[in-house]
């Protein structure tokens, strides 16, 4: 993962995103691509780029070359982050138990990249489908996140809210 900060409206930034991730510039609160090659809008001046772990140094160099002469920050944060993929059930219900963000389909569309809190920690996530979500958090809280997600997903703890309202 690479954190890329700078002028997201600049043509050089779009070139850097394409060179480093293979994706186009994401729209506000969206992700283009995914874990193997993706670009997520994180804030008005920040993106999180995804690539294979071994490709991160090369992707970082490509981004830096594309942004030469510009004011920017490009950092490999791969070892500072942990990624969880949750799948196999209604993930909106699971996340709704743990996160203050509105999980309704009218508010949180598939492919929308959301920064929020899950339990007591900062995290970002997106819904790949109604039954699959990807969560990114700091590696220092990975065990807490793992335990929290595991407990919230235990059989019998389903809310059934979004499944009931979807029909």
LUMVEX-869352 format. One record per atom (N, C-alpha, C): x, y, z; residue number from 1; residue in three letters. Coordinates in nm, 3 decimals, decimal comma. Example, Ala and Ser with C-alpha at 12.3 -4.5 7.8 and 13.67 -1.06 7.14 Angstrom:
// residues 2
PT        px        py        pz   resi   resn
PT     1,319    -0,569     0,780      1    ALA
PT     1,230    -0,450     0,780      1    ALA
PT     1,320    -0,330     0,780      1    ALA
PT     1,285    -0,225     0,708      2    SER
PT     1,367    -0,106     0,714      2    SER
PT     1,290     0,003     0,787      2    SER
END
This chain:
// residues 167
PT        px        py        pz   resi   resn
PT     0,084    -0,118     0,000      1    UNK
PT     0,000     0,000     0,000      1    UNK
PT     0,088     0,123     0,000      1    UNK
PT     0,045     0,220    -0,076      2    UNK
PT     0,114     0,347    -0,082      2    UNK
PT     0,018     0,458    -0,044      2    UNK
PT     0,062     0,549     0,041      3    UNK
PT    -0,012     0,671     0,065      3    UNK
PT     0,043     0,774    -0,031      3    UNK
PT    -0,046     0,839    -0,101      4    UNK
PT    -0,008     0,939    -0,200      4    UNK
PT    -0,087     1,066    -0,169      4    UNK
PT    -0,014     1,174    -0,139      5    UNK
PT    -0,080     1,301    -0,107      5    UNK
PT    -0,033     1,408    -0,202      5    UNK
PT    -0,125     1,496    -0,238      6    UNK
PT    -0,093     1,606    -0,326      6    UNK
PT    -0,220     1,661    -0,389      6    UNK
PT    -0,203     1,729    -0,500      7    UNK
PT    -0,316     1,788    -0,572      7    UNK
PT    -0,383     1,680    -0,656      7    UNK
PT    -0,495     1,630    -0,609      8    UNK
PT    -0,564     1,520    -0,679      8    UNK
PT    -0,623     1,563    -0,812      8    UNK
PT    -0,633     1,692    -0,836      9    UNK
PT    -0,688     1,741    -0,963      9    UNK
PT    -0,581     1,758    -1,070      9    UNK
PT    -0,456     1,741    -1,034     10    UNK
PT    -0,349     1,765    -1,132     10    UNK
PT    -0,335     1,648    -1,228     10    UNK
PT    -0,298     1,675    -1,353     11    UNK
PT    -0,275     1,568    -1,450     11    UNK
PT    -0,158     1,479    -1,409     11    UNK
PT    -0,060     1,537    -1,339     12    UNK
PT     0,055     1,458    -1,294     12    UNK
PT     0,012     1,353    -1,190     12    UNK
PT    -0,082     1,389    -1,104     13    UNK
PT    -0,132     1,294    -1,004     13    UNK
PT    -0,206     1,180    -1,072     13    UNK
PT    -0,285     1,211    -1,172     14    UNK
PT    -0,355     1,105    -1,246     14    UNK
PT    -0,255     1,011    -1,313     14    UNK
PT    -0,148     1,067    -1,367     15    UNK
PT    -0,043     0,985    -1,428     15    UNK
PT     0,026     0,898    -1,324     15    UNK
PT     0,050     0,954    -1,206     16    UNK
PT     0,115     0,878    -1,098     16    UNK
PT     0,028     0,762    -1,053     16    UNK
PT    -0,102     0,786    -1,040     17    UNK
PT    -0,195     0,681    -0,999     17    UNK
PT    -0,196     0,569    -1,101     17    UNK
PT    -0,205     0,605    -1,228     18    UNK
PT    -0,206     0,506    -1,335     18    UNK
PT    -0,075     0,427    -1,337     18    UNK
PT     0,037     0,497    -1,325     19    UNK
PT     0,168     0,431    -1,330     19    UNK
PT     0,188     0,337    -1,211     19    UNK
PT     0,145     0,378    -1,094     20    UNK
PT     0,170     0,301    -0,972     20    UNK
PT     0,069     0,188    -0,949     20    UNK
PT    -0,057     0,211    -0,988     21    UNK
PT    -0,161     0,112    -0,956     21    UNK
PT    -0,227     0,049    -1,077     21    UNK
PT    -0,209     0,111    -1,195     22    UNK
PT    -0,276     0,061    -1,314     22    UNK
PT    -0,421     0,107    -1,324     22    UNK
PT    -0,463     0,194    -1,231     23    UNK
PT    -0,602     0,239    -1,227     23    UNK
PT    -0,612     0,387    -1,258     23    UNK
PT    -0,733     0,429    -1,290     24    UNK
PT    -0,760     0,571    -1,308     24    UNK
PT    -0,780     0,638    -1,173     24    UNK
PT    -0,788     0,768    -1,177     25    UNK
PT    -0,810     0,847    -1,055     25    UNK
PT    -0,949     0,816    -1,000     25    UNK
PT    -0,958     0,776    -0,873     26    UNK
PT    -1,091     0,747    -0,817     26    UNK
PT    -1,169     0,875    -0,788     26    UNK
PT    -1,298     0,866    -0,802     27    UNK
PT    -1,384     0,977    -0,764     27    UNK
PT    -1,390     0,984    -0,611     27    UNK
PT    -1,445     1,092    -0,561     28    UNK
PT    -1,457     1,112    -0,416     28    UNK
PT    -1,525     0,992    -0,351     28    UNK
PT    -1,463     0,941    -0,243     29    UNK
PT    -1,512     0,827    -0,164     29    UNK
PT    -1,534     0,700    -0,246     29    UNK
PT    -1,450     0,679    -0,346     30    UNK
PT    -1,461     0,559    -0,429     30    UNK
PT    -1,327     0,487    -0,436     30    UNK
PT    -1,331     0,363    -0,479     31    UNK
PT    -1,211     0,287    -0,507     31    UNK
PT    -1,220     0,234    -0,649     31    UNK
PT    -1,110     0,244    -0,719     32    UNK
PT    -1,096     0,186    -0,852     32    UNK
PT    -1,007     0,063    -0,838     32    UNK
PT    -1,049    -0,050    -0,893     33    UNK
PT    -0,971    -0,172    -0,879     33    UNK
PT    -0,990    -0,234    -0,743     33    UNK
PT    -0,882    -0,295    -0,692     34    UNK
PT    -0,890    -0,362    -0,563     34    UNK
PT    -0,752    -0,385    -0,505     34    UNK
PT    -0,740    -0,488    -0,424     35    UNK
PT    -0,616    -0,512    -0,353     35    UNK
PT    -0,496    -0,539    -0,443     35    UNK
PT    -0,515    -0,606    -0,553     36    UNK
PT    -0,404    -0,639    -0,643     36    UNK
PT    -0,357    -0,523    -0,728     36    UNK
PT    -0,434    -0,419    -0,734     37    UNK
PT    -0,404    -0,299    -0,811     37    UNK
PT    -0,521    -0,206    -0,800     37    UNK
PT    -0,512    -0,109    -0,709     38    UNK
PT    -0,626    -0,023    -0,686     38    UNK
PT    -0,585     0,114    -0,639     38    UNK
PT    -0,681     0,206    -0,647     39    UNK
PT    -0,662     0,343    -0,600     39    UNK
PT    -0,788     0,385    -0,528     39    UNK
PT    -0,773     0,424    -0,402     40    UNK
PT    -0,886     0,463    -0,320     40    UNK
PT    -0,873     0,609    -0,278     40    UNK
PT    -0,984     0,684    -0,290     41    UNK
PT    -0,989     0,822    -0,245     41    UNK
PT    -0,999     0,820    -0,093     41    UNK
PT    -0,904     0,883    -0,025     42    UNK
PT    -0,904     0,882     0,121     42    UNK
PT    -0,940     1,018     0,181     42    UNK
PT    -0,908     1,126     0,113     43    UNK
PT    -0,943     1,261     0,158     43    UNK
PT    -0,921     1,355     0,040     43    UNK
PT    -0,954     1,483     0,052     44    UNK
PT    -0,939     1,573    -0,063     44    UNK
PT    -0,797     1,583    -0,120     44    UNK
PT    -0,697     1,543    -0,042     45    UNK
PT    -0,560     1,547    -0,095     45    UNK
PT    -0,484     1,416    -0,074     45    UNK
PT    -0,557     1,306    -0,053     46    UNK
PT    -0,490     1,179    -0,021     46    UNK
PT    -0,556     1,060    -0,089     46    UNK
PT    -0,471     0,971    -0,138     47    UNK
PT    -0,515     0,843    -0,196     47    UNK
PT    -0,440     0,731    -0,125     47    UNK
PT    -0,501     0,614    -0,125     48    UNK
PT    -0,432     0,494    -0,082     48    UNK
PT    -0,428     0,403    -0,204     48    UNK
PT    -0,307     0,368    -0,247     49    UNK
PT    -0,289     0,282    -0,363     49    UNK
PT    -0,257     0,140    -0,318     49    UNK
PT    -0,313     0,043    -0,389     50    UNK
PT    -0,292    -0,097    -0,357     50    UNK
PT    -0,216    -0,165    -0,471     50    UNK
PT    -0,124    -0,251    -0,433     51    UNK
PT    -0,052    -0,333    -0,531     51    UNK
PT    -0,002    -0,456    -0,458     51    UNK
PT     0,054    -0,551    -0,531     52    UNK
PT     0,114    -0,667    -0,466     52    UNK
PT     0,229    -0,619    -0,378     52    UNK
PT     0,248    -0,684    -0,266     53    UNK
PT     0,349    -0,643    -0,168     53    UNK
PT     0,487    -0,629    -0,232     53    UNK
PT     0,527    -0,726    -0,311     54    UNK
PT     0,661    -0,722    -0,373     54    UNK
PT     0,675    -0,610    -0,475     54    UNK
PT     0,563    -0,563    -0,528     55    UNK
PT     0,566    -0,457    -0,630     55    UNK
PT     0,565    -0,316    -0,570     55    UNK
PT     0,550    -0,304    -0,439     56    UNK
PT     0,538    -0,172    -0,376     56    UNK
PT     0,658    -0,080    -0,402     56    UNK
PT     0,783    -0,127    -0,388     57    UNK
PT     0,894    -0,035    -0,415     57    UNK
PT     0,894     0,019    -0,559     57    UNK
PT     0,863    -0,066    -0,655     58    UNK
PT     0,857    -0,023    -0,795     58    UNK
PT     0,741     0,073    -0,817     58    UNK
PT     0,626     0,044    -0,759     59    UNK
PT     0,509     0,132    -0,772     59    UNK
PT     0,539     0,269    -0,710     59    UNK
PT     0,607     0,270    -0,597     60    UNK
PT     0,644     0,396    -0,532     60    UNK
PT     0,736     0,478    -0,622     60    UNK
PT     0,833     0,413    -0,683     61    UNK
PT     0,925     0,483    -0,772     61    UNK
PT     0,852     0,539    -0,894     61    UNK
PT     0,758     0,463    -0,949     62    UNK
PT     0,679     0,511    -1,062     62    UNK
PT     0,598     0,635    -1,025     62    UNK
PT     0,538     0,632    -0,906     63    UNK
PT     0,460     0,748    -0,861     63    UNK
PT     0,549     0,869    -0,843     63    UNK
PT     0,663     0,849    -0,783     64    UNK
PT     0,755     0,961    -0,760     64    UNK
PT     0,804     1,021    -0,892     64    UNK
PT     0,834     0,936    -0,989     65    UNK
PT     0,878     0,987    -1,120     65    UNK
PT     0,768     1,067    -1,188     65    UNK
PT     0,645     1,017    -1,181     66    UNK
PT     0,533     1,087    -1,245     66    UNK
PT     0,504     1,221    -1,178     66    UNK
PT     0,541     1,235    -1,053     67    UNK
PT     0,513     1,358    -0,978     67    UNK
PT     0,635     1,448    -0,963     67    UNK
PT     0,741     1,417    -1,033     68    UNK
PT     0,863     1,499    -1,025     68    UNK
PT     0,830     1,645    -1,053     68    UNK
PT     0,880     1,734    -0,969     69    UNK
PT     0,855     1,877    -0,985     69    UNK
PT     0,728     1,925    -0,918     69    UNK
PT     0,646     1,834    -0,868     70    UNK
PT     0,521     1,868    -0,799     70    UNK
PT     0,542     1,862    -0,648     70    UNK
PT     0,452     1,926    -0,575     71    UNK
PT     0,450     1,912    -0,429     71    UNK
PT     0,368     1,788    -0,398     71    UNK
PT     0,430     1,687    -0,337     72    UNK
PT     0,358     1,563    -0,309     72    UNK
PT     0,427     1,487    -0,195     72    UNK
PT     0,358     1,387    -0,146     73    UNK
PT     0,412     1,291    -0,050     73    UNK
PT     0,375     1,153    -0,101     73    UNK
PT     0,472     1,066    -0,111     74    UNK
PT     0,447     0,928    -0,152     74    UNK
PT     0,524     0,837    -0,058     74    UNK
PT     0,453     0,749     0,013     75    UNK
PT     0,514     0,666     0,115     75    UNK
PT     0,461     0,524     0,104     75    UNK
PT     0,548     0,426     0,116     76    UNK
PT     0,509     0,286     0,122     76    UNK
PT     0,466     0,258     0,266     76    UNK
PT     0,337     0,230     0,285     77    UNK
PT     0,284     0,203     0,418     77    UNK
PT     0,243     0,056     0,434     77    UNK
PT     0,293    -0,028     0,345     78    UNK
PT     0,253    -0,170     0,345     78    UNK
PT     0,272    -0,237     0,480     78    UNK
PT     0,385    -0,213     0,544     79    UNK
PT     0,413    -0,280     0,670     79    UNK
PT     0,343    -0,217     0,789     79    UNK
PT     0,278    -0,105     0,768     80    UNK
PT     0,207    -0,036     0,876     80    UNK
PT     0,057    -0,065     0,874     80    UNK
PT     0,010    -0,139     0,775     81    UNK
PT    -0,133    -0,165     0,760     81    UNK
PT    -0,162    -0,315     0,761     81    UNK
PT    -0,283    -0,348     0,799     82    UNK
PT    -0,334    -0,485     0,791     82    UNK
PT    -0,463    -0,482     0,711     82    UNK
PT    -0,489    -0,589     0,638     83    UNK
PT    -0,608    -0,597     0,554     83    UNK
PT    -0,687    -0,722     0,592     83    UNK
PT    -0,817    -0,706     0,606     84    UNK
PT    -0,908    -0,817     0,634     84    UNK
PT    -1,012    -0,823     0,525     84    UNK
PT    -1,041    -0,942     0,478     85    UNK
PT    -1,151    -0,964     0,386     85    UNK
PT    -1,256    -1,043     0,462     85    UNK
PT    -1,376    -0,989     0,470     86    UNK
PT    -1,486    -1,053     0,539     86    UNK
PT    -1,587    -1,093     0,433     86    UNK
PT    -1,621    -1,221     0,431     87    UNK
PT    -1,718    -1,265     0,329     87    UNK
PT    -1,799    -1,383     0,378     87    UNK
PT    -1,911    -1,404     0,310     88    UNK
PT    -1,993    -1,519     0,338     88    UNK
PT    -2,124    -1,489     0,408     88    UNK
PT    -2,160    -1,368     0,420     89    UNK
PT    -2,287    -1,331     0,485     89    UNK
PT    -2,317    -1,186     0,459     89    UNK
PT    -2,423    -1,137     0,519     90    UNK
PT    -2,460    -0,996     0,498     90    UNK
PT    -2,360    -0,903     0,570     90    UNK
PT    -2,263    -0,854     0,498     91    UNK
PT    -2,157    -0,774     0,560     91    UNK
PT    -2,206    -0,638     0,607     91    UNK
PT    -2,312    -0,587     0,549     92    UNK
PT    -2,366    -0,459     0,598     92    UNK
PT    -2,408    -0,472     0,744     92    UNK
PT    -2,475    -0,583     0,777     93    UNK
PT    -2,517    -0,606     0,915     93    UNK
PT    -2,397    -0,618     1,007     93    UNK
PT    -2,296    -0,689     0,965     94    UNK
PT    -2,176    -0,706     1,047     94    UNK
PT    -2,112    -0,571     1,075     94    UNK
PT    -2,090    -0,492     0,971     95    UNK
PT    -2,027    -0,363     0,989     95    UNK
PT    -2,115    -0,265     1,067     95    UNK
PT    -2,246    -0,276     1,051     96    UNK
PT    -2,338    -0,187     1,123     96    UNK
PT    -2,328    -0,207     1,274     96    UNK
PT    -2,294    -0,327     1,317     97    UNK
PT    -2,278    -0,353     1,460     97    UNK
PT    -2,155    -0,283     1,517     97    UNK
PT    -2,058    -0,256     1,431     98    UNK
PT    -1,927    -0,213     1,478     98    UNK
PT    -1,889    -0,071     1,440     98    UNK
PT    -1,963    -0,011     1,349     99    UNK
PT    -1,920     0,114     1,287     99    UNK
PT    -2,031     0,218     1,291     99    UNK
PT    -1,996     0,346     1,317    100    UNK
PT    -2,100     0,449     1,321    100    UNK
PT    -2,151     0,494     1,184    100    UNK
PT    -2,086     0,451     1,076    101    UNK
PT    -2,129     0,493     0,942    101    UNK
PT    -2,262     0,427     0,905    101    UNK
PT    -2,341     0,498     0,828    102    UNK
PT    -2,469     0,446     0,779    102    UNK
PT    -2,439     0,340     0,674    102    UNK
PT    -2,481     0,219     0,697    103    UNK
PT    -2,452     0,107     0,607    103    UNK
PT    -2,563     0,081     0,506    103    UNK
PT    -2,667     0,162     0,508    104    UNK
PT    -2,777     0,137     0,416    104    UNK
PT    -2,731     0,150     0,271    104    UNK
PT    -2,787     0,068     0,181    105    UNK
PT    -2,747     0,073     0,040    105    UNK
PT    -2,767     0,209    -0,025    105    UNK
PT    -2,861     0,288     0,026    106    UNK
PT    -2,884     0,422    -0,028    106    UNK
PT    -2,770     0,518     0,007    106    UNK
PT    -2,696     0,487     0,111    107    UNK
PT    -2,588     0,574     0,157    107    UNK
PT    -2,451     0,516     0,124    107    UNK
PT    -2,433     0,388     0,145    108    UNK
PT    -2,305     0,322     0,120    108    UNK
PT    -2,319     0,228     0,000    108    UNK
PT    -2,277     0,277    -0,115    109    UNK
PT    -2,287     0,198    -0,238    109    UNK
PT    -2,172     0,097    -0,246    109    UNK
PT    -2,191    -0,006    -0,324    110    UNK
PT    -2,081    -0,099    -0,350    110    UNK
PT    -1,967    -0,020    -0,414    110    UNK
PT    -1,844    -0,047    -0,371    111    UNK
PT    -1,728     0,021    -0,426    111    UNK
PT    -1,700     0,156    -0,366    111    UNK
PT    -1,779     0,196    -0,266    112    UNK
PT    -1,751     0,322    -0,199    112    UNK
PT    -1,648     0,295    -0,090    112    UNK
PT    -1,544     0,377    -0,087    113    UNK
PT    -1,436     0,364     0,011    113    UNK
PT    -1,467     0,457     0,127    113    UNK
PT    -1,481     0,400     0,244    114    UNK
PT    -1,523     0,478     0,361    114    UNK
PT    -1,418     0,470     0,470    114    UNK
PT    -1,379     0,586     0,522    115    UNK
PT    -1,293     0,592     0,641    115    UNK
PT    -1,382     0,621     0,760    115    UNK
PT    -1,363     0,543     0,866    116    UNK
PT    -1,446     0,558     0,984    116    UNK
PT    -1,374     0,491     1,101    116    UNK
PT    -1,453     0,444     1,196    117    UNK
PT    -1,402     0,363     1,306    117    UNK
PT    -1,475     0,230     1,304    117    UNK
PT    -1,405     0,125     1,337    118    UNK
PT    -1,466    -0,005     1,360    118    UNK
PT    -1,426    -0,041     1,502    118    UNK
PT    -1,526    -0,053     1,588    119    UNK
PT    -1,494    -0,066     1,729    119    UNK
PT    -1,422     0,059     1,775    119    UNK
PT    -1,309     0,040     1,837    120    UNK
PT    -1,234     0,153     1,894    120    UNK
PT    -1,119     0,200     1,806    120    UNK
PT    -1,110     0,151     1,682    121    UNK
PT    -0,993     0,185     1,600    121    UNK
PT    -1,032     0,248     1,466    121    UNK
PT    -0,944     0,333     1,418    122    UNK
PT    -0,962     0,391     1,285    122    UNK
PT    -0,946     0,281     1,181    122    UNK
PT    -1,031     0,286     1,080    123    UNK
PT    -1,026     0,186     0,974    123    UNK
PT    -1,088     0,245     0,848    123    UNK
PT    -1,058     0,181     0,738    124    UNK
PT    -1,122     0,212     0,610    124    UNK
PT    -1,178     0,082     0,556    124    UNK
PT    -1,283     0,092     0,477    125    UNK
PT    -1,343    -0,030     0,422    125    UNK
PT    -1,420     0,002     0,297    125    UNK
PT    -1,448    -0,103     0,222    126    UNK
PT    -1,538    -0,093     0,108    126    UNK
PT    -1,608    -0,226     0,090    126    UNK
PT    -1,728    -0,219     0,034    127    UNK
PT    -1,804    -0,339     0,003    127    UNK
PT    -1,775    -0,379    -0,141    127    UNK
PT    -1,721    -0,497    -0,157    128    UNK
PT    -1,697    -0,553    -0,289    128    UNK
PT    -1,830    -0,604    -0,345    128    UNK
PT    -1,909    -0,665    -0,257    129    UNK
PT    -2,043    -0,713    -0,289    129    UNK
PT    -2,124    -0,710    -0,161    129    UNK
PT    -2,248    -0,754    -0,166    130    UNK
PT    -2,330    -0,758    -0,045    130    UNK
PT    -2,280    -0,863     0,054    130    UNK
PT    -2,196    -0,953     0,008    131    UNK
PT    -2,144    -1,058     0,096    131    UNK
PT    -1,993    -1,054     0,112    131    UNK
PT    -1,929    -0,944     0,071    132    UNK
PT    -1,783    -0,936     0,083    132    UNK
PT    -1,741    -0,791     0,106    132    UNK
PT    -1,662    -0,771     0,213    133    UNK
PT    -1,608    -0,639     0,244    133    UNK
PT    -1,458    -0,652     0,267    133    UNK
PT    -1,386    -0,545     0,239    134    UNK
PT    -1,243    -0,538     0,266    134    UNK
PT    -1,223    -0,426     0,368    134    UNK
PT    -1,143    -0,456     0,469    135    UNK
PT    -1,118    -0,362     0,579    135    UNK
PT    -0,968    -0,340     0,591    135    UNK
PT    -0,928    -0,214     0,606    136    UNK
PT    -0,787    -0,178     0,624    136    UNK
PT    -0,775    -0,106     0,758    136    UNK
PT    -0,677    -0,148     0,837    137    UNK
PT    -0,651    -0,080     0,964    137    UNK
PT    -0,500    -0,078     0,990    137    UNK
PT    -0,460    -0,012     1,096    138    UNK
PT    -0,319    -0,013     1,134    138    UNK
PT    -0,281    -0,153     1,181    138    UNK
PT    -0,162    -0,196     1,145    139    UNK
PT    -0,114    -0,328     1,184    139    UNK
PT    -0,108    -0,343     1,337    139    UNK
PT    -0,082    -0,233     1,406    140    UNK
PT    -0,069    -0,239     1,552    140    UNK
PT    -0,198    -0,281     1,621    140    UNK
PT    -0,312    -0,268     1,553    141    UNK
PT    -0,440    -0,307     1,611    141    UNK
PT    -0,503    -0,425     1,536    141    UNK
PT    -0,423    -0,496     1,460    142    UNK
PT    -0,475    -0,606     1,377    142    UNK
PT    -0,537    -0,718     1,460    142    UNK
PT    -0,474    -0,754     1,571    143    UNK
PT    -0,531    -0,862     1,654    143    UNK
PT    -0,665    -0,820     1,713    143    UNK
PT    -0,674    -0,696     1,758    144    UNK
PT    -0,802    -0,644     1,808    144    UNK
PT    -0,908    -0,651     1,699    144    UNK
PT    -0,873    -0,607     1,578    145    UNK
PT    -0,969    -0,609     1,467    145    UNK
PT    -1,011    -0,752     1,435    145    UNK
PT    -0,915    -0,843     1,431    146    UNK
PT    -0,945    -0,984     1,403    146    UNK
PT    -1,043    -1,038     1,507    146    UNK
PT    -1,014    -1,015     1,635    147    UNK
PT    -1,101    -1,064     1,742    147    UNK
PT    -1,239    -0,999     1,735    147    UNK
PT    -1,243    -0,870     1,709    148    UNK
PT    -1,370    -0,797     1,702    148    UNK
PT    -1,457    -0,850     1,588    148    UNK
PT    -1,397    -0,865     1,469    149    UNK
PT    -1,473    -0,915     1,354    149    UNK
PT    -1,520    -1,058     1,379    149    UNK
PT    -1,433    -1,139     1,438    150    UNK
PT    -1,470    -1,279     1,466    150    UNK
PT    -1,587    -1,288     1,562    150    UNK
PT    -1,585    -1,208     1,667    151    UNK
PT    -1,694    -1,210     1,765    151    UNK
PT    -1,824    -1,159     1,704    151    UNK
PT    -1,814    -1,052     1,625    152    UNK
PT    -1,934    -0,994     1,564    152    UNK
PT    -1,996    -1,085     1,459    152    UNK
PT    -1,917    -1,176     1,404    153    UNK
PT    -1,967    -1,265     1,299    153    UNK
PT    -2,012    -1,401     1,350    153    UNK
PT    -2,011    -1,420     1,481    154    UNK
PT    -2,051    -1,550     1,536    154    UNK
PT    -2,194    -1,584     1,497    154    UNK
PT    -2,218    -1,711     1,463    155    UNK
PT    -2,355    -1,753     1,431    155    UNK
PT    -2,450    -1,721     1,546    155    UNK
PT    -2,567    -1,672     1,510    156    UNK
PT    -2,667    -1,635     1,609    156    UNK
PT    -2,663    -1,489     1,646    156    UNK
PT    -2,560    -1,416     1,599    157    UNK
PT    -2,550    -1,274     1,634    157    UNK
PT    -2,595    -1,184     1,520    157    UNK
PT    -2,656    -1,242     1,418    158    UNK
PT    -2,698    -1,165     1,301    158    UNK
PT    -2,805    -1,064     1,339    158    UNK
PT    -2,797    -0,947     1,280    159    UNK
PT    -2,900    -0,847     1,300    159    UNK
PT    -3,019    -0,873     1,209    159    UNK
PT    -2,990    -0,908     1,085    160    UNK
PT    -3,097    -0,931     0,989    160    UNK
PT    -3,161    -0,804     0,938    160    UNK
PT    -3,108    -0,691     0,974    161    UNK
PT    -3,171    -0,565     0,937    161    UNK
PT    -3,166    -0,539     0,788    161    UNK
PT    -3,048    -0,544     0,729    162    UNK
PT    -3,037    -0,510     0,586    162    UNK
PT    -3,092    -0,621     0,498    162    UNK
PT    -3,084    -0,744     0,542    163    UNK
PT    -3,145    -0,853     0,468    163    UNK
PT    -3,297    -0,835     0,463    163    UNK
PT    -3,356    -0,789     0,575    164    UNK
PT    -3,500    -0,770     0,584    164    UNK
PT    -3,546    -0,649     0,503    164    UNK
PT    -3,465    -0,544     0,500    165    UNK
PT    -3,507    -0,424     0,429    165    UNK
PT    -3,476    -0,430     0,280    165    UNK
PT    -3,396    -0,528     0,237    166    UNK
PT    -3,357    -0,536     0,096    166    UNK
PT    -3,471    -0,587     0,008    166    UNK
PT    -3,567    -0,658     0,065    167    UNK
PT    -3,674    -0,715    -0,018    167    UNK
PT    -3,788    -0,621    -0,040    167    UNK
END
